[in-house]
């Protein structure tokens, strides 16, 4: 069975993109990782419409990526700030990979807009795919992606199958 015969929705990439696959969600996560955690601060920093921010934050909370933490400033009503859960923290490597790609391919002549450094030693952070045996993966040709136990056959509509016959 080839890739074309598999249901493209039964895919970890497709499932992840259902949650984080739009521009606003990744920018919200970027800001939350950088300490911008209150609704009004997120809205102001991102320039995002309130209803869109509400929808994206709700989806991230529902997916277990962020958690709402209540807070209350003196003389105001209770509000929420947002913190990454353990599941949310696992997305940091995705954002770091996007940063690294953008720095290599999209930075202007003045250089990258941010530096990502390890707090313990100050060295720049690099993401290197490594297999379980500890070998660094340097090229896509070194990776074999094959169907796993959760793969399922694609459903063909009758119009598609009749066109293929």
N, C-alpha and C positions, 0 to 999 in steps of 0.2 A: 504494500500500500504506500503510495507516494504522498507528499505533503498536500497536493491538490485534492486528494481524496479525504482529507481530514477536515473536521469542522473547525473553522478558523476562530470561532468564538470560545472553544474549549482550549484556551491558550492563556498562559500566565500573563503575557504582555497585554492581550486584549482585556483580561479581567482587571489588571492594574490600571490600564488607561480609562476604564469605566469610572474609576474613582479619582485619579490624579491627572487625567489626560487633557486638561484644558489649561490655557495660559494662566488664568487667575488662580487656580488651585496651586500650581507650582510656585507662583509668586507669593501667595499667602504662606505656604510652607517655608519659603526662603525667609520671609520676614519673621515668622514665629521662631525659626532656628536662630535668627539674629536678635531675638529679644523683643520684637514688636508683637505684643500678645493681647492687647486690648482692642476691642472692636473699633472704637473711634480712632485709635492710633493706626490700625490697619487700614481703615477707610481713607484717612488723610494721607498716609504714606503711599498707598497704591493708587489713589484717585479712582477707586472702584465704587460703583453704585451700591447703596445700602442693601437693596434686595438681592443683588448678585453676591455680595459678601455674606449675607445671611444664609443664602442657599449653599454656598461653597463650604462655609464653616459647619453648617448642619450636616452636610454630606461627610465631611472629614470626621466629625464626632461620631456619626452613625457607623462609619467604617472602622472606628476604633483607632484612628490615626491621631486625633487630638482629643483632649478632655477639657471640658469647661470647668473652670475654677471660679467660684463666686468671690467677689470682693465688693467693698462698699467704701466709698470716700465719705468723709463726714458731711452730713447734710444732703446726701444724694441717695437715690434708690440703689438697690443691689444690682450689680452688673457682673459680667463674666470676662475673664481672660482665658486664653487658650494655651495649653501646654502639650507638647508631643507626648504620646504614650510610648511604650517600648516599641510597639509596631510602627509608630510614627518615626522614632529615632532611626529605624532601619532604612528609612527613605533618604537619610542624609547622604549615603553613598550615591544615590541616584542624582541628587542635586550637585554633589561634588563632581560627578562625571560630566554633567551638563556644563558646569562652570569650566572645567578643564577643556572640554571641546570648544566652547565659546572663546576661551582665552587663546587657544591655538589658531582658530579659524576666523574669528570675528573681531578681535581686539583691534583698535585703531593704532595709529603710529605712536601714541603716548603710552601704550601698553595695556595690560589687563586692568579692569576696574577694581578688582579686589585681589588680595593675596590670602591663600588658605594656609595657615600654619598650625603645626602641632603645639599645643599650649605647653607641654612639658619640656620641649627642647627648642622650639622656635623654627624648626626646619619646615620647608614647604611640604605640603601633603601631596602625594602622588597616589593615584589609584591604579593598581596593577592586578588584573585577573590572575588568580592562582588556582590550580587544581588542588584536590584534597591531598595529593602526594607532595605538594609544595612547589610544583613547577610553574614558573611564570608563563603566561600565555601572551605571546607577542604578535600573533596574527590570527585572523579569522580562519585561516586554513588549518590551524592547530586545534580547532573546535569542531566536534561532531554533535549536532543537535538532532536527536532522534525521538520519535513518538514514545511517550511514557504511558503508564497505566491509566492516566486520566484522559488520554486522547480518545476521540470518538469519530466515527465516520461522518463525513459531511452528508447532509440531507440534500438530495437533488430534487428540485421542483420538476414536475412533469414537462414543463416547457423547456427547461434546460436539458433534461435527458433526451427529449425527442429531437432537439437540435443536434445533440451529440451523436445520435444514431445514424 
